[in-house]
Amino acid sequence: MVKQEFLDKAAVLIEALPYIQRFNRKIVVIKYGGSAMLDNTLKENVIKDAVLLKLVGFKPIIVHGGGKEISRWVQKVGKEARFVNGLRVTDAETMEIAEMVLSKVNKELVTLVQSLGIKSVGISGKDGGLLTVEKKLSGGEDIGFVGEVKKVEPQILFDLLEKDFLPIVFPVGFDSSFATYNINADDAACAIAEAVRAEKLAFLSDIEGVCRDPKDPGTLISELHVSEAKKLIDDGIVGGGMIPKLQNCIDAIMNGVSRVHILDGRIPHSLLLEIFTNKGIGTAILRDDAEKYSAE
């Protein structure tokens, strides 16, 4: 008699099959950030998830932040991290620290991918002119070298994908005068996903997804059409930091990304659970004309 645990494993694999077929050779952009970047076990799990996606035929691109690590190094040099409306105030010295820290984090992720037998290349938004920015103001206030993406030149990413590399991008770019700017990683991931016409964009963060009641994880919404997501914002059901994140998701869908996921990166293998299971564990945002997978 075959043990039930083996049958359960087979059932999971069969459940994943249609998703593997559907997204084979499609580009998936993964925005990686939050606590999952600080915990080594979670970090390894995220990279393993991305490698598995590549091995089953997806074309993943990782875009990562490093805000908490940047703050730690800013404090090490005796500076105080300051934020205005959630954006880091970035003077010239802080910009230099941020670029060094992000580069360090980037190569650590490249090393993890390479250790799993997959070719990887780490780049910034400067490389190949990938991200061109303008100065971003916060409520009309100048907060230094913080950039808003104005142009994406994705050819370097297409070239890397064609040569079977897994690209890992950190969000630093040039303005038109070639001054260096830090970019919000969510914004960079959205801009890149739109430019490469990604099939999926997944945000790994420190929240379960979109909840009708932020204090009750049991009110998690598994799938949202864009019109439903807009209504949640308009009706004031979501607020605070969820508003810009959900707006980024809506903008990505409206600009050609097929499906956007908000996931809790603190849950091991949340990326695989969301992409390869019918129910998923986070929130998926999709076009109004797209069919929902779940029974909701």
C-alpha positions in Angstrom: 0.0 0.0 0.0 1.4 3.4 -1.0 1.8 5.7 1.9 -0.6 8.8 1.9 2.4 11.2 2.3 3.7 10.0 -1.1 0.3 10.4 -2.7 0.1 13.9 -1.3 3.4 14.8 -2.8 2.2 13.5 -6.2 -1.0 15.5 -5.9 1.1 18.7 -5.3 3.2 18.0 -8.4 0.1 17.4 -10.5 -1.5 20.6 -9.1 1.6 22.5 -10.3 1.6 21.1 -13.8 -0.9 23.5 -15.5 0.9 26.5 -14.0 4.3 25.2 -15.3 2.7 24.7 -18.7 1.0 28.1 -18.7 4.1 30.1 -17.8 6.8 28.1 -19.5 9.3 30.5 -21.1 7.5 33.5 -19.6 9.3 36.3 -17.7 8.6 36.6 -14.0 9.9 39.6 -12.0 10.5 39.0 -8.3 10.8 42.0 -6.0 12.8 40.7 -3.0 12.9 42.7 0.2 11.9 43.0 3.8 12.8 40.6 6.6 13.4 37.7 4.2 16.6 39.5 3.2 18.0 39.5 6.8 17.2 35.9 7.8 19.8 33.5 6.1 17.4 30.6 5.9 14.6 32.7 4.4 17.1 34.2 1.9 18.2 30.7 0.8 14.6 29.6 0.4 13.8 32.6 -1.8 16.8 31.9 -4.0 15.9 28.2 -4.2 12.4 29.2 -5.3 13.8 31.4 -8.0 16.2 28.7 -9.2 13.4 26.2 -9.3 11.2 28.5 -11.4 14.1 28.8 -13.8 14.7 25.0 -13.9 11.0 24.3 -14.8 11.1 26.8 -17.7 10.3 30.2 -16.3 12.5 33.3 -16.9 12.9 34.9 -13.5 14.5 38.3 -12.9 15.1 39.3 -9.3 15.0 43.0 -8.3 16.1 43.5 -4.7 16.2 46.3 -2.1 18.3 46.5 1.0 16.8 49.3 3.1 17.4 47.7 6.5 21.0 46.8 5.7 21.6 50.4 4.4 20.2 51.8 7.6 22.6 49.6 9.6 25.6 50.9 7.7 24.5 54.5 7.8 24.4 54.1 11.6 27.9 52.5 11.6 29.4 55.7 10.2 27.6 57.8 12.8 24.7 59.1 10.7 21.0 58.9 11.5 18.7 57.4 8.9 15.9 59.9 8.0 12.7 59.2 6.1 10.0 61.5 4.7 6.7 59.8 3.7 8.5 56.4 3.7 11.4 57.6 1.4 15.0 57.7 2.7 16.5 61.2 2.8 19.7 60.5 0.7 22.5 63.0 0.7 25.7 62.4 -1.2 27.4 60.4 1.6 24.3 58.3 2.2 24.0 57.6 -1.6 27.6 56.3 -1.6 26.8 54.0 1.3 23.6 52.8 -0.3 25.3 51.9 -3.6 28.1 50.0 -1.8 25.7 48.1 0.5 23.3 47.2 -2.4 26.2 46.0 -4.5 27.4 43.8 -1.6 23.9 42.4 -1.2 23.6 41.8 -4.9 26.8 39.8 -5.1 25.8 37.7 -2.1 22.6 36.8 -4.0 24.5 36.0 -7.2 26.8 33.7 -5.1 23.7 31.8 -3.7 22.3 31.3 -7.2 25.6 30.2 -8.6 26.0 27.7 -5.7 22.8 26.0 -6.9 24.2 25.5 -10.3 22.5 28.3 -12.2 24.3 31.1 -14.0 23.6 34.5 -12.6 24.7 38.1 -13.3 24.2 41.0 -10.9 23.7 44.5 -12.3 22.5 47.9 -11.2 20.1 50.2 -13.0 23.2 51.9 -14.4 24.4 48.9 -16.4 23.4 49.1 -20.0 21.4 52.3 -19.3 18.7 50.0 -17.7 17.1 52.7 -15.5 17.1 56.4 -16.2 15.6 58.6 -13.5 14.6 62.1 -12.5 14.8 63.6 -9.0 11.8 62.4 -6.9 10.3 64.9 -4.5 8.3 63.8 -1.4 5.3 66.0 -0.8 7.2 68.8 -2.6 10.3 68.3 -0.4 13.7 67.7 -1.9 15.0 64.5 -0.2 18.3 64.3 -2.1 19.4 61.6 -4.4 16.2 59.7 -4.7 15.1 58.9 -8.2 11.8 58.3 -10.0 12.1 56.0 -13.0 11.5 57.8 -16.3 12.9 55.3 -18.8 13.8 51.6 -18.9 16.1 50.2 -21.5 15.6 46.4 -21.0 17.9 45.1 -23.7 20.6 44.1 -21.2 17.9 41.9 -19.4 16.8 40.3 -22.7 20.4 39.6 -23.6 21.1 37.9 -20.2 17.9 35.9 -20.4 18.7 34.8 -23.9 22.1 33.5 -22.7 20.4 31.6 -19.9 21.5 33.8 -17.0 19.3 34.7 -14.1 19.6 38.6 -13.8 19.7 40.1 -10.3 19.1 43.9 -10.3 19.7 46.4 -7.5 17.8 49.8 -7.8 20.4 52.5 -8.5 20.3 54.5 -11.7 21.5 57.6 -13.5 19.7 60.9 -14.3 20.3 62.6 -17.7 23.5 64.2 -16.3 24.8 60.8 -15.1 24.4 61.6 -11.4 23.6 58.5 -9.3 20.3 58.1 -7.6 18.7 55.5 -5.3 15.4 54.1 -6.4 12.6 52.6 -4.4 12.8 48.9 -5.1 9.1 48.5 -5.6 9.1 51.2 -8.2 12.1 49.7 -9.9 10.5 46.3 -10.0 7.3 47.7 -11.5 9.1 49.7 -14.2 11.2 46.7 -15.2 8.2 44.3 -15.2 6.3 46.7 -17.5 9.3 47.1 -19.8 9.9 43.4 -20.3 6.2 42.7 -20.5 6.4 40.2 -17.6 3.8 37.5 -17.2 4.1 37.8 -13.5 5.4 40.3 -10.9 5.7 39.1 -7.3 6.3 41.4 -4.3 8.0 39.6 -1.4 7.5 41.8 1.7 6.5 41.6 5.4 2.8 41.5 4.9 0.4 38.6 4.3 -1.2 40.3 1.3 -4.3 42.5 1.0 -6.7 42.1 3.9 -10.1 43.6 4.3 -9.1 44.1 8.0 -5.3 44.7 8.3 -5.5 43.5 11.9 -7.1 40.2 10.9 -5.0 37.8 8.6 -8.2 35.8 8.2 -9.6 38.5 6.0 -6.9 38.0 3.3 -8.2 38.4 -0.2 -6.7 35.7 -2.5 -7.5 37.4 -5.8 -8.5 40.9 -6.9 -9.5 42.3 -10.3 -7.9 45.8 -10.9 -11.4 47.4 -10.5 -11.8 45.7 -7.1 -8.3 46.9 -6.0 -9.1 50.5 -7.0 -12.4 50.3 -5.0 -10.5 49.1 -1.9 -8.4 52.2 -2.1 -11.3 54.6 -2.9 -13.4 53.2 -0.1 -10.6 53.6 2.4 -10.6 49.8 3.2 -6.8 49.7 2.6 -4.6 52.5 3.9 -1.1 53.5 5.0 1.8 51.7 3.3 -0.6 49.3 1.4 -1.9 52.2 -0.8 1.4 52.8 -2.8 2.1 49.0 -3.0 -1.4 48.3 -4.3 -1.2 51.3 -6.6 2.1 49.9 -8.0 0.3 46.6 -8.7 -2.6 48.4 -10.5 -0.2 50.4 -12.6 1.8 47.3 -13.5 -1.4 45.5 -14.7 -2.5 48.6 -16.6 0.9 48.7 -18.4 1.0 45.2 -19.6 1.9 42.8 -16.7 -0.5 39.9 -16.7 -0.6 39.2 -13.0 0.8 40.7 -9.8 1.3 38.9 -6.5 1.8 40.4 -3.0 3.4 37.8 -0.7 4.7 37.4 2.8 8.4 36.7 2.3 8.6 35.6 5.9 6.8 32.4 5.0 9.2 29.7 3.6 8.7 29.1 -0.1 5.8 31.6 -0.3 6.7 32.2 -4.0 6.2 28.6 -4.9 3.1 28.2 -2.8 1.5 31.3 -4.5 2.5 30.4 -8.1 2.0 26.7 -8.1 -1.2 26.1 -6.0 -4.8 26.8 -6.9 -5.5 28.8 -3.7 -2.2 30.5 -3.1 -1.2 32.1 0.1 -1.0 35.8 -0.8 -3.0 38.2 -2.9 -3.0 38.1 -6.7 -4.1 41.2 -8.7 -5.2 40.6 -12.3 -6.8 42.3 -15.2 -10.6 42.8 -15.1 -11.0 40.4 -18.1 -8.9 37.7 -16.5 -10.4 34.6 -15.0 -9.9 34.0 -11.3 -8.2 30.7 -10.3 -9.8 30.4 -6.9 -13.4 29.8 -6.1 -13.8 33.2 -4.6 
